[in-house]
Amino acid sequence: MAESEIVDWFRERSRENGHDYTSFLGAGAYYHYRPVIIDSLISRGEFLTAYTPYQAEVSQGTLQSIFEFQTMICELTGMEVANASMYDGSTAATEAVMMAVRLTARRSVVIARSVHPEYREVLSTYAQYEDIVLATAGFGDSGRIDLKELQKSITPDTACVLIQSPNFFGTIEDVAAIADIVHKQGAMLVVSIPEAVSLGIIEPPRQADIVAMEAQSFGVPLGFGGPYCGVIASREQYVRQMPGRLVGQATDRSGKRGFVLTLATREQHIRREKATSNICTNQALVALMVNIFMTIYGKVGLRELAKQNLAKSAYAAAQFNKHAEVLFSGGSRFNEFVVQTSEDPYAINNRLLGHKMIGGLPLKKFYPELGNASLWCCTEMTTRTAIDTAVGLVAESQGAAQPAREADVEEVAR
Amino acid sequence: MKHMTRKATRHVSHNEGLIFEKSSAGKAAWKLPPLDVPEVDAAKLLGSLQRNHLGHMPEVSEIEIIRHFTRLSTWNYAIDLGMYPLGSCTMKYNPRVNEVASRFEGLANGHPYQPEKISQGALRILKTLSECLIEITGMDAITLQPAAGAHGELTGLLMVRAHHQSKGHPRKKVLIPDSAHGTNPASAATVGYAVENLKSNSQGMVDVAALAAQMNEDVAALMLTNPNTLGVFEREIHKIADIMHAKGGLLYMDGANMNALVGKVRPGDFGVDLMHLNLHKTFSTPHGGGGPGSGPVAVKKILEPFLPKPVVITKSDGTLGFEYDRPQSVGRVRAFYGNFGMFVRALAYIFANGPDGLRQTTEDAVLNANYIRKGLEGSYDLPYSTPSMHEVVFSDKLQAKKGVRTMDIAKRLIDYGFHPYTTAFPLIVPGALMIEPTESESMEEMDLFIEAMRSIAEEVEEDPQMVLSAPHCTRVSRLDEVAAARKPVLRWKPPS
């Protein structure tokens, strides 16, 4: 194909892909504004077309930017060390759990049911042949992890507890209280953070031992699910069990500061089958997007951005609550909330699609016990007009619930 | 440094500190639109969960950010600057039309959970790429979910295990040649398999007799890179496959070197049961300084039930959708559907080349590697005389007599304006120089490379110290990696 034909073909696919819809979807993938200079900078061939920075003398640009990335991730998560990135949030959470298993030499893991369902699936895929026993801890009326159930589920063989905050329902977990329970039993606490922007206004999980993050919210396009940017951060004492690449400061022969890939003895190209993980490639260019985003918003902007997210979702939740029930009102949330309707959410969403709107994610597939619940997300990109329109469309048939049509049922099967 | 000016000349390079060292209060590069909903009192909403400070995050202006990262970028070598001959890494040109295609609104902003009826564009891309890769590999089915090559290996081995389990016994070990990439044994270990080393013969290929002796009902699979890491095609691949299959084992192919085969031979036709591809190698998606990659796994029919879920299907009404009901699936290996942005780029590359173009690409890649081999024979020791495919492996045997090793030569190459080749790999060649030019290089660029390498070989004879202390023209000289690992400094801290 000629270049013009290629461009046309993909433009056509883009048109078939909801390119002009307003969306209320979140659930681990968030639509935030991407400042234009991110793409200007990552499009520089020296970043775009460089290999992994093994040859430090001709890779200082990539290495220094990763060092800055690691520093900012530490500042934002409250951890002491952070790696150069992982594939995504789901594999980062999984590898963080494996790291805790190695550190404690214990073989069982407790996972909160309020962790992203697909993250839990990935963890069970990885764990199936590692001889690791997985247990789950449910959530209470506030949408937060049920502390009593958590307490009961931890045994002397529990390596770690994996929670997510904000959790899958958008609710912020009480990390301090959870950490107390977990640490009393000698287990580690792994906290997954799926929505990085929350770190601008929500206290980071400082009591955690390991933090696994999805940094997609920081300037990475939604891109139908990837590439994204996972990160693992932890206490410094655990660094030798950390998977993935790490950049460290070094000096050259004349004493000049430079940066290198370091602690490679953890990695597969040195240790082969005894490595901390089989991971080789990281997400360098995506981490660079994240790095530039964090630099742009910085100390003040990130906070203001997070506050706008908080305000938009607080407004939306209040509006929805007039016509439907917003669940889990007992806990604080960031930019997502769960709406319970009498009408099937797939039917509601079909109505919204007619107005070029994508409604919240129906939760039936993941949490059948929540019935007609759906997960809605509002970011700084969501306008009040869009919220009001969506609320109006949800309200339309409340009280006159209709059974889902056949086409909708098909989507439920997802 | 006789010929240095032909490829590179020293020029001014800007100094630039860490971004934190440029920060000062009150500078900003962001601006939010006015809030169209009532403001909220964060303290009231969040209580003790509210964060009060963001630590040492930077405060800088937009022009400072542009300059900061632009200056950093100039400290990198890149394909866009010249030949990047890293063996096994396939550093080929990254076409810019790929970048344009991936940034169309509906693709860049498509949400992974948006309804299928408005995701037909993305689904069509998944399906078309899958079909192209199945055709190229000669396999029957594929998953695009793995995020990188090693992730693909893990996924493939999970399927191997599930296959054997379905026959009643998962088996115990995986055979891996001593020339293999380190991810192979690491991936096998993750899936609970013991790793058994398979020695290479004197031509650097699988010792078929040794394989036959080592193969038994405990062996789940052989992980083979073909062409192998010496750039040599395993000519007895059919025999190897037969040995594996006769005892119920599977043949896994690491597709890292697929750039030597595309359009010429299909692994599915020579007995491979499953393999991964690296879209960031063979299919031109940018390496980006170390990722993102993408590692699809193509399989034969017998392994199809075990593919990660979901898989793309054509529904009864002709539209595309995801199928989640896959009872024998190994499960998910990552959230959502994989590194979609890389699928767009790889498909654009396939479209641009077409079948004939892809075949030509392979031929050119092999021709280029042999051109370099011819050009450097005599100056460097060639430990295996077996014909080269897309890459050639020399050793530093001749230079080692003067105390100069492969890493020293690699560092000296930087002064000549090239990125180093792959050093010290594969492990079966002591002091390896592994060179892969790819099809992207012109004869002029390769001549410059050959000239530089020959010139270094002469320098080793005349002035080894010059080579041992290289590079001389970079911003930083060799960095003390040992000290960096002994007392790791992994983040910036404010001066106390």
Interface residues (C-beta under 8 A of the other chain):
Chain A: M1 E3 E5 I6 V7 W9 F10 R11 E12 R13 S14 R15 E16 N17 G18 H19 D20 Y21 S23 L25 A27 G28 A29 Y31 P35 I37 D39 S40 L41 I42 S43 R44 G45 E46 F47 L48 T49 A50 Y51 T52 P53 Q55 A56 E57 V58 S59 Q60 G61 T62 Q64 S65 F67 E68 Q70 T71 M72 C74 E75 L76 E80 V81 A82 A84 S85 Y87 D88 G89 S90 T91 H116 E118 Y119 E121 V122 S124 T125 Y126 Q128 Y129 E130 D131 I172 D174 L199 G200 I201 I202 E203 P204 P221 L222 G223 F224 G225 G226 P227 V239 R245 L246 V247 G248 Q249 A250 T251 D252 R253 S254 K256 G258 F259 V260 T262 L263 A264 T265 E267 Q268 H269 I270 R271 R272 E273 K274 A275 S277 N278 I279 C280 T281 N282 Q283 A284 L285 V286 L288 I292 M294 T295 I296 Y297 G298 K299 V300 G301 L302 R303 E304 L305 K307 Q308 L310 A311 K312 A314 Y315 S332 N349 L353 I358 L361 E380 T383 R384 T385 I387 E410 E411 A413 R414
Chain B: E16 L18 I19 F20 S23 A28 A29 W30 L32 P33 L35 D36 V37 P38 E39 V40 A42 L45 L46 G47 S48 L49 Q50 R51 L54 G55 H56 M57 P58 E59 V60 E62 I65 I66 H68 F69 T70 L72 S73 T74 W75 N76 Y77 A78 I79 D80 L81 Y84 L86 C89 M91 N94 V97 E99 V100 A101 S102 R103 F104 E105 G106 L107 A108 N109 G110 H111 P112 Y113 Q114 P115 E116 K117 I118 S119 Q120 G121 A122 R124 I125 A147 A148 G149 A150 H151 E153 L154 L158 R161 H181 G182 T183 P185 A186 S187 A188 A189 T190 V191 G192 V195 H280 P286 H287 G288 G289 G290 G291 P292 G293 S294 P308 P310 K315 G321 F322 Y324 D325 V330 G331 R332 V333 R334 A335 F336 Y337 G338 N339 F340 G341 M342 V344 A348 F351 A352 G354 A410 K411 I414 H419 P420 F425 P471 T474 R475 V476 S477 R478 L479 D480 E481 A483 A484 A485 P488 V489 L490 R491 W492
